[in-house]
Amino acid sequence: MMNYLQRLGRSLMLPVAVLPAAAILMGIGYWIDPSGWGSGNVIAAFLIKAGAAIIDNIPILFAVGVGLGMAKNRDGSAALSGLVAFLTITTLLSSGSVALFQSIDLEAVNPAFSRIENAFIGILSGLVAASMYNRFSHVQLPDALAFFSGKRLVPIMTAFSMILVSVALYFVWPVVYTGLVGFGETISKMGAIGAGLYGFFNRLLIPTGLHHALNSVFWFDVAGINDIGNFWSGEGVKGITGRYQAGFFPIMMFGLPAAALAMYHTAKTKRKKQAASLLLAAGFAAFFTGVTEPLEFSFMFLAPVLYLVHAVLTGVSLFIAATFQWTAGFTFSAGFVDFFLSSRLPLANQPYMLIVQGLFFAVVYYFVFRFMIVKFNLATPGRESDEAVDAVATETAPEGGTKTAPVAAGGQYSAMAAMIYDGLGGDQNVTGIESCVTRLRVDVKDMDTVDQAQIKKAGIPGIKVVSPNHIQVIVGTNVQFVLEEIEKLRSHRAG
């Protein structure tokens, strides 16, 4: 199960990598025009819309990225199938479709269906698409239907599968959503403790998209709280109104950036630069704009226990801020931009104490994350065990061999690929092959058929036998080009 979650986490790295830049664009645009959101400034409008093009479509990016990353061969048809899956379920379960199915007015549709386009549905779509690719990409249909064989069959089967998933969620999704709204209304009566519980479940539900159900109770006028609207209009009680917003500032401005620093410091030396490009950008986005998804999705599946700790600390932060009645508010998210703008509002109460609280949480986050990562060897960005050249490479390197794969021209990659693939046993033995950052990860029928001496002649740094049916060939950072040549070789032989 843990390996599956880590594979999912790695699959999310491709779409997550683009999110920090989008968040910063939106933050700068909002900084320029905080009240009009671009209506009063064309530059602000341009930046906000450019960032929103990505941020608002996170679920689609996840559907495509997970479909591609979880498929055995990382083929484009798996990515296309992820998109097909997402479009199928979000169309069937949209408010308009449900109104049609139930023969009711659009306004009478359960609010749950207005939130169907979320990260959970995106990830689910990608997983179904990848499963269909792994199952049907090599299926041959009878001659009359031969055109739809193999990879063309994958999106078709994905669409049919998502119809069944949609039927299930048609009944399940409203029940879960409505239940969470009821739960939120209950804990809203528990004062500071309720604020803490809300903060905990808000973060815990981020991967499912169901945090919107809780947010609607506390931030808007579903249950009469309307924390955001009342805070910015000045219609509330000082020290009370804003309690469901204030505790997020110490986490998003200080805690999560400190966690990013801890993950960077604990990344493996050979991957620090790669980890820094994601973590530092995501940390800055969290501080400046309050958009935390780029950072949270970078570790929530790679190291779920850390994400649980993060949810607990978020709850503690909201509890502390609510207990001492320190308040600030946001309209975009709990980043520096909104903190600066809201700190002078009439209902802001000792907002700068949130900075003191934030500095405390920065220390807590850094040392807790660093301790847990090292103590339990958690696979945070830059520490994935099967994406680094470790001691095994040195132990299995051929005598006098090089430590990294040679930098070769296209023809030499082709020669390397042929030598490696033949050593693995070719089409008769290889059942699946994909790559990570430095390795070919290969599923084989019979490990005894693998000729390690033949593979080492290609000049690779090492080989790692993981199980009786799985072997990793350590190639180096040029592994992508070797894999492409192997896929060409397999395609040519199959033809």
C-alpha positions as CSV (number, residue, x, y, z in Angstrom):
1,M,0.0,0.0,0.0
2,M,2.8,2.4,0.9
3,N,4.6,1.8,-2.4
4,Y,1.3,2.4,-4.2
5,L,0.9,5.8,-2.4
6,Q,4.5,6.7,-3.2
7,R,4.0,5.9,-6.9
8,L,0.9,8.1,-6.8
9,G,2.9,10.9,-5.1
10,R,5.6,10.7,-7.8
11,S,2.9,10.7,-10.5
12,L,1.7,14.0,-9.1
13,M,5.1,15.7,-9.3
14,L,4.6,16.5,-13.0
15,P,1.4,18.6,-12.6
16,V,2.4,19.9,-9.1
17,A,5.7,21.3,-10.5
18,V,3.8,24.0,-12.5
19,L,1.6,25.2,-9.6
20,P,4.0,27.4,-7.7
21,A,4.5,29.7,-10.7
22,A,0.8,30.0,-11.2
23,A,0.1,30.8,-7.6
24,I,2.7,33.5,-7.6
25,L,1.2,35.1,-10.7
26,M,-2.2,35.2,-9.1
27,G,-0.7,36.6,-5.9
28,I,1.0,39.4,-7.6
29,G,-2.2,40.2,-9.6
30,Y,-4.2,40.2,-6.4
31,W,-1.6,42.4,-4.7
32,I,-1.9,45.0,-7.5
33,D,-5.7,45.0,-7.4
34,P,-7.0,43.4,-4.2
35,S,-10.5,44.8,-4.3
36,G,-11.3,44.5,-8.0
37,W,-9.5,41.2,-8.7
38,G,-8.3,42.7,-12.0
39,S,-11.4,44.8,-12.9
40,G,-9.5,47.9,-12.0
41,N,-6.1,47.1,-13.6
42,V,-5.4,45.3,-16.8
43,I,-2.0,44.1,-15.7
44,A,-3.6,42.6,-12.5
45,A,-6.3,41.0,-14.6
46,F,-3.8,39.5,-17.0
47,L,-1.7,38.0,-14.2
48,I,-4.7,36.7,-12.2
49,K,-6.2,35.0,-15.3
50,A,-2.8,33.5,-16.3
51,G,-2.4,31.9,-12.9
52,A,-6.0,30.9,-12.7
53,A,-5.7,29.0,-16.0
54,I,-3.6,26.5,-14.1
55,I,-4.8,26.8,-10.5
56,D,-8.5,26.5,-11.4
57,N,-7.8,23.4,-13.4
58,I,-5.8,21.4,-10.9
59,P,-8.2,18.5,-11.1
60,I,-7.7,18.1,-14.8
61,L,-3.9,18.3,-14.4
62,F,-4.1,15.6,-11.8
63,A,-6.3,13.4,-14.0
64,V,-3.7,13.6,-16.9
65,G,-0.6,13.4,-14.6
66,V,-1.8,10.5,-12.6
67,G,-3.0,8.6,-15.7
68,L,0.4,9.1,-17.3
69,G,2.5,8.4,-14.2
70,M,0.7,5.3,-12.9
71,A,0.5,3.6,-16.4
72,K,3.2,0.9,-16.8
73,N,4.7,2.5,-19.9
74,R,3.8,6.1,-19.3
75,D,2.2,6.3,-22.7
76,G,0.2,9.3,-24.1
77,S,-2.9,7.2,-24.5
78,A,-3.0,6.8,-20.7
79,A,-2.9,10.6,-20.3
80,L,-5.6,11.0,-22.8
81,S,-7.7,8.4,-21.0
82,G,-7.2,10.4,-17.8
83,L,-8.8,13.4,-19.5
84,V,-11.6,11.2,-20.9
85,A,-12.3,9.8,-17.4
86,F,-12.5,13.3,-15.8
87,L,-14.7,14.7,-18.6
88,T,-17.0,11.7,-18.3
89,I,-17.6,11.8,-14.6
90,T,-17.7,15.6,-14.2
91,T,-20.3,15.9,-17.1
92,L,-22.5,13.1,-15.8
93,L,-22.4,14.4,-12.2
94,S,-22.6,18.1,-13.0
95,S,-25.5,20.1,-11.5
96,G,-27.1,20.5,-14.9
97,S,-27.0,16.8,-15.7
98,V,-28.3,15.8,-12.3
99,A,-31.2,18.3,-12.6
100,L,-32.0,16.6,-15.9
101,F,-31.8,13.1,-14.4
102,Q,-34.0,14.0,-11.5
103,S,-36.4,16.3,-13.5
104,I,-36.0,19.1,-11.1
105,D,-34.9,22.8,-11.3
106,L,-31.2,23.5,-11.2
107,E,-31.5,25.4,-7.9
108,A,-32.9,22.3,-6.3
109,V,-29.9,20.1,-7.1
110,N,-27.9,19.0,-4.1
111,P,-25.0,21.4,-3.6
112,A,-22.6,18.5,-3.5
113,F,-22.7,18.2,-7.3
114,S,-21.5,21.8,-7.8
115,R,-18.3,20.6,-6.2
116,I,-17.7,17.5,-8.3
117,E,-14.7,19.1,-10.2
118,N,-12.1,18.6,-7.4
119,A,-8.7,17.1,-6.8
120,F,-10.1,13.8,-5.6
121,I,-12.1,13.3,-8.8
122,G,-9.0,14.2,-10.8
123,I,-6.8,11.7,-9.0
124,L,-9.6,9.0,-9.2
125,S,-9.9,9.6,-12.9
126,G,-6.2,9.2,-13.4
127,L,-6.1,6.0,-11.4
128,V,-8.9,4.4,-13.4
129,A,-7.3,5.5,-16.7
130,A,-3.9,4.0,-15.7
131,S,-5.7,0.8,-14.6
132,M,-7.4,0.5,-17.9
133,Y,-4.2,1.1,-19.8
134,N,-2.3,-1.5,-17.8
135,R,-5.2,-4.0,-18.4
136,F,-6.2,-3.3,-22.1
137,S,-3.3,-1.6,-23.9
138,H,-2.1,-4.9,-25.4
139,V,-5.5,-6.5,-26.0
140,Q,-6.2,-7.6,-29.6
141,L,-9.8,-7.6,-30.8
142,P,-11.2,-9.7,-33.6
143,D,-10.4,-8.6,-37.1
144,A,-13.7,-6.8,-37.5
145,L,-12.9,-4.6,-34.6
146,A,-9.1,-4.6,-35.0
147,F,-9.0,-0.8,-35.4
148,F,-10.0,-0.4,-31.7
149,S,-7.3,-2.9,-30.4
150,G,-4.5,-2.0,-28.1
151,K,-4.0,1.6,-27.0
152,R,-7.1,2.8,-28.9
153,L,-9.1,0.5,-26.6
154,V,-7.9,2.2,-23.4
155,P,-9.9,5.5,-23.6
156,I,-13.0,3.5,-24.6
157,M,-12.8,1.2,-21.6
158,T,-12.0,4.1,-19.4
159,A,-15.2,5.9,-20.5
160,F,-17.3,2.8,-19.7
161,S,-15.6,2.4,-16.4
162,M,-16.2,6.0,-15.4
163,I,-19.9,5.6,-16.2
164,L,-20.0,2.9,-13.5
165,V,-18.0,5.0,-11.1
166,S,-20.4,7.9,-11.8
167,V,-23.4,5.8,-10.9
168,A,-21.8,4.9,-7.6
169,L,-20.9,8.5,-6.8
170,Y,-24.3,9.7,-7.8
171,F,-25.6,8.1,-4.6
172,V,-22.5,8.3,-2.4
173,W,-21.2,11.8,-3.0
174,P,-24.3,13.8,-1.8
175,V,-24.5,11.7,1.4
176,V,-20.8,12.3,2.3
177,Y,-21.0,16.0,1.4
178,T,-24.2,16.6,3.3
179,G,-22.8,14.6,6.3
180,L,-19.8,16.9,6.4
181,V,-21.9,20.0,6.3
182,G,-23.9,18.7,9.3
183,F,-20.6,17.8,11.1
184,G,-19.4,21.3,10.5
185,E,-22.5,22.9,11.9
186,T,-22.1,20.8,15.0
187,I,-18.5,21.7,15.7
188,S,-19.2,25.4,15.0
189,K,-20.9,25.5,18.4
190,M,-17.8,24.4,20.2
191,G,-15.9,27.7,20.3
192,A,-12.1,27.5,20.1
193,I,-12.1,23.7,20.2
194,G,-14.5,23.7,17.2
195,A,-12.1,26.1,15.4
196,G,-9.3,23.7,16.0
197,L,-11.3,20.7,14.8
198,Y,-12.3,22.6,11.7
199,G,-8.6,23.4,10.9
200,F,-7.7,19.7,11.3
201,F,-10.4,18.4,9.1
202,N,-10.0,21.2,6.6
203,R,-6.4,20.0,5.8
204,L,-7.3,16.3,6.1
205,L,-10.0,16.6,3.5
206,I,-7.9,18.6,1.0
207,P,-7.0,15.4,-1.1
208,T,-10.7,14.6,-1.5
209,G,-12.0,18.0,-2.3
210,L,-14.6,17.7,0.5
211,H,-13.0,20.4,2.5
212,H,-15.3,22.7,0.5
213,A,-18.2,21.2,2.4
214,L,-16.7,22.4,5.7
215,N,-15.6,25.7,4.3
216,S,-19.1,26.5,3.2
217,V,-20.3,26.2,6.8
218,F,-17.7,28.4,8.4
219,W,-16.7,30.9,5.7
220,F,-20.0,31.5,4.1
221,D,-23.6,31.9,5.1
222,V,-24.7,28.3,5.0
223,A,-25.2,28.1,8.8
224,G,-25.2,31.8,9.7
225,I,-21.5,32.1,10.4
226,N,-20.3,33.8,7.2
227,D,-16.9,34.4,8.7
228,I,-15.2,35.8,5.6
229,G,-18.1,38.1,4.6
230,N,-18.7,39.5,8.1
231,F,-15.0,40.1,8.8
232,W,-14.5,42.2,5.6
233,S,-17.8,44.1,6.0
234,G,-17.1,44.8,9.7
235,E,-20.4,43.2,10.8
236,G,-19.4,41.0,13.6
237,V,-17.7,40.7,17.1
238,K,-14.1,41.7,17.4
239,G,-11.9,38.8,18.4
240,I,-14.6,36.3,17.4
241,T,-15.4,37.0,13.8
242,G,-12.4,35.8,11.8
243,R,-11.5,32.9,14.1
244,Y,-12.0,30.4,11.3
245,Q,-9.4,32.2,9.2
246,A,-6.8,33.6,11.5
247,G,-5.1,30.3,12.5
248,F,-4.3,29.5,8.9
249,F,-1.8,32.5,8.6
250,P,0.8,31.0,10.9
251,I,0.7,27.7,9.0
252,M,0.7,29.0,5.4
253,M,3.1,31.9,5.9
254,F,5.5,30.2,8.3
255,G,4.8,26.6,9.1
256,L,4.7,25.1,5.6
257,P,7.7,27.1,4.2
258,A,9.7,25.8,7.2
259,A,8.5,22.3,6.3
260,A,9.7,22.9,2.8
261,L,13.1,23.9,4.1
262,A,13.3,20.8,6.3
263,M,12.5,18.6,3.3
264,Y,15.2,20.4,1.2
265,H,17.8,19.9,4.0
266,T,17.0,16.2,4.3
267,A,17.0,15.6,0.5
268,K,19.7,13.3,-0.8
269,T,22.8,15.2,-1.9
270,K,22.5,14.2,-5.6
271,R,18.9,15.4,-5.7
272,K,19.0,18.6,-3.6
273,K,19.0,20.9,-6.6
274,Q,16.0,19.1,-8.1
275,A,14.2,19.2,-4.7
276,A,15.0,22.9,-4.2
277,S,13.4,23.9,-7.5
278,L,10.1,22.6,-6.3
279,L,10.2,23.1,-2.6
280,L,11.6,26.6,-2.4
281,A,9.2,27.9,-5.1
282,A,6.2,26.1,-3.4
283,G,7.3,27.5,0.0
284,F,7.4,31.0,-1.3
285,A,4.0,30.6,-3.0
286,A,2.6,29.5,0.4
287,F,4.1,32.5,2.2
288,F,3.2,35.1,-0.3
289,T,-0.1,34.0,-1.7
290,G,-1.3,31.3,0.8
291,V,-1.7,28.8,-2.0
292,T,-0.4,25.6,-0.4
293,E,-1.5,22.8,-2.8
294,P,1.9,22.8,-4.6
295,L,3.6,22.1,-1.4
296,E,1.1,19.8,0.2
297,F,0.6,17.6,-2.8
298,S,4.4,17.2,-3.0
299,F,4.4,15.1,0.2
300,M,0.9,14.0,1.1
301,F,1.1,10.8,-0.8
302,L,4.9,10.3,-0.6
303,A,4.8,10.6,3.2
304,P,1.2,10.4,4.4
305,V,2.1,10.4,8.1
306,L,3.7,13.9,7.6
307,Y,0.5,15.1,6.1
308,L,-1.4,13.9,9.1
309,V,1.0,15.8,11.4
310,H,0.5,18.9,9.2
311,A,-3.3,18.5,9.7
312,V,-2.9,18.2,13.5
313,L,-0.7,21.3,13.7
314,T,-3.1,23.3,11.6
315,G,-5.9,22.4,14.0
316,V,-3.7,23.4,17.0
317,S,-2.9,26.7,15.2
318,L,-6.6,27.6,14.8
319,F,-7.3,26.6,18.4
320,I,-4.5,28.9,19.7
321,A,-5.6,31.9,17.6
322,A,-9.2,31.4,18.5
323,T,-8.4,31.0,22.2
324,F,-6.5,34.3,22.4
325,Q,-8.9,36.0,20.0
326,W,-6.2,37.0,17.5
327,T,-7.9,37.6,14.2
328,A,-7.1,38.5,10.6
329,G,-8.9,37.6,7.4
330,F,-8.6,36.7,3.8
331,T,-10.5,36.8,0.5
332,F,-7.9,34.9,-1.5
333,S,-6.0,32.8,1.0
334,A,-4.0,33.1,4.2
335,G,-0.8,34.5,2.7
336,F,1.2,37.7,3.2
337,V,-0.9,39.6,0.7
338,D,-4.2,39.1,2.6
339,F,-2.5,39.4,6.0
340,F,-1.2,42.9,5.1
341,L,-4.5,44.0,3.6
342,S,-6.7,42.7,6.4
343,S,-4.6,43.8,9.4
344,R,-6.0,47.3,9.4
345,L,-9.7,46.3,9.2
346,P,-12.0,47.1,12.2
347,L,-12.4,43.5,13.2
348,A,-8.7,42.6,13.0
349,N,-7.7,41.9,16.6
350,Q,-4.0,41.9,17.6
351,P,-3.1,40.5,14.1
352,Y,0.6,40.9,14.6
353,M,0.5,38.2,17.3
354,L,-0.2,35.8,14.4
355,I,3.3,36.6,13.2
356,V,4.7,35.6,16.7
357,Q,2.6,32.5,16.6
358,G,3.9,31.9,13.0
359,L,7.5,32.1,14.0
360,F,6.8,29.5,16.8
361,F,5.1,27.2,14.3
362,A,8.0,27.6,11.8
363,V,10.4,26.2,14.4
364,V,7.9,23.4,15.3
365,Y,7.3,22.5,11.6
366,Y,11.0,22.5,10.8
367,F,12.2,20.3,13.6
368,V,9.2,17.9,13.6
369,F,9.4,17.4,9.8
370,R,13.2,17.0,9.9
371,F,13.1,14.6,12.8
372,M,10.4,12.4,11.3
373,I,11.9,12.4,7.8
374,V,15.3,11.2,9.1
375,K,14.0,9.0,11.9
376,F,11.5,7.1,9.7
377,N,13.3,7.5,6.4
378,L,10.2,9.1,4.8
379,A,10.2,9.5,1.0
380,T,9.7,13.2,0.8
381,P,10.8,15.0,-2.4
382,G,14.5,14.3,-3.1
383,R,14.5,11.1,-0.9
384,E,12.5,8.6,-3.1
385,S,14.4,5.3,-2.6
386,D,14.0,4.1,-6.2
387,E,14.9,7.4,-7.8
388,A,18.5,7.8,-6.5
389,V,21.7,6.1,-7.3
390,D,22.6,4.5,-4.0
391,A,25.2,2.2,-2.7
392,V,23.9,-0.7,-4.8
393,A,25.1,1.0,-7.9
394,T,28.6,1.0,-6.6
395,E,28.5,-2.6,-5.3
396,T,27.2,-4.0,-8.6
397,A,29.1,-1.8,-11.0
398,P,31.3,-3.7,-13.4
399,E,35.0,-3.8,-12.7
400,G,36.6,-0.7,-14.1
401,G,33.1,0.6,-15.1
402,T,32.0,4.2,-15.0
403,K,29.9,5.6,-12.2
404,T,27.3,7.2,-14.6
405,A,25.9,6.3,-17.9
406,P,27.8,7.8,-20.8
407,V,26.5,10.8,-22.5
408,A,25.7,9.5,-25.9
409,A,24.3,10.5,-29.2
410,G,21.0,9.1,-30.4
411,G,22.6,6.1,-32.1
412,Q,24.5,5.2,-29.0
413,Y,21.4,5.3,-26.9
414,S,19.9,2.9,-29.4
415,A,22.8,0.6,-29.0
416,M,22.6,0.8,-25.2
417,A,18.9,0.1,-25.3
418,A,19.2,-2.9,-27.5
419,M,22.0,-4.4,-25.3
420,I,20.0,-3.8,-22.1
421,Y,16.7,-5.1,-23.5
422,D,18.3,-8.2,-24.9
423,G,20.0,-8.8,-21.6
424,L,16.6,-8.5,-19.9
425,G,15.3,-11.3,-22.0
426,G,13.5,-9.3,-24.7
427,D,9.8,-9.5,-25.5
428,Q,9.6,-13.1,-24.2
429,N,10.6,-12.1,-20.7
430,V,9.8,-8.4,-20.2
431,T,6.2,-7.8,-19.1
432,G,6.5,-4.1,-18.2
433,I,9.1,-1.3,-18.2
434,E,9.1,2.3,-17.0
435,S,11.6,4.8,-15.7
436,C,12.1,7.1,-12.7
437,V,14.8,9.8,-12.5
438,T,17.8,7.5,-12.9
439,R,16.6,3.9,-13.3
440,L,14.7,1.6,-15.6
441,R,12.2,-0.3,-13.5
442,V,11.4,-3.6,-15.2
443,D,8.9,-6.4,-14.6
444,V,10.1,-9.8,-15.9
445,K,8.6,-13.3,-16.0
446,D,11.7,-15.1,-15.0
447,M,14.7,-13.5,-13.3
448,D,16.9,-16.5,-14.3
449,T,16.5,-15.5,-17.9
450,V,18.1,-12.1,-17.2
451,D,21.7,-11.9,-18.3
452,Q,23.2,-9.3,-15.9
453,A,26.7,-9.5,-17.6
454,Q,25.1,-8.7,-20.9
455,I,23.3,-5.6,-19.4
456,K,26.5,-4.4,-17.8
457,K,28.3,-4.4,-21.1
458,A,26.1,-1.3,-22.0
459,G,28.2,0.7,-19.5
460,I,25.5,1.2,-16.9
461,P,26.5,1.9,-13.3
462,G,24.7,-1.0,-11.7
463,I,21.7,-3.4,-11.3
464,K,19.4,-4.0,-8.4
465,V,17.2,-7.1,-8.2
466,V,14.2,-6.0,-6.1
467,S,12.1,-9.2,-6.3
468,P,11.9,-12.5,-8.3
469,N,9.9,-10.5,-10.9
470,H,11.3,-7.0,-10.7
471,I,14.7,-5.6,-11.5
472,Q,16.0,-2.0,-11.7
473,V,18.7,-1.1,-14.2
474,I,20.6,2.0,-13.0
475,V,21.3,4.1,-16.1
476,G,21.7,7.7,-14.8
477,T,20.0,11.0,-15.7
478,N,19.9,10.0,-19.4
479,V,17.5,7.2,-18.6
480,Q,14.6,8.8,-20.4
481,F,16.4,8.6,-23.8
482,V,17.3,4.9,-23.2
483,L,13.7,4.1,-22.3
484,E,12.5,5.8,-25.5
485,E,14.8,3.7,-27.6
486,I,13.7,0.5,-25.8
487,E,10.0,1.5,-26.5
488,K,10.9,2.0,-30.2
489,L,12.6,-1.4,-30.2
490,R,9.6,-3.1,-28.7
491,S,7.2,-1.4,-31.0
492,H,9.3,-2.3,-34.1
493,R,9.5,-6.0,-33.0
494,A,5.8,-6.1,-32.2
495,G,5.1,-4.7,-35.7
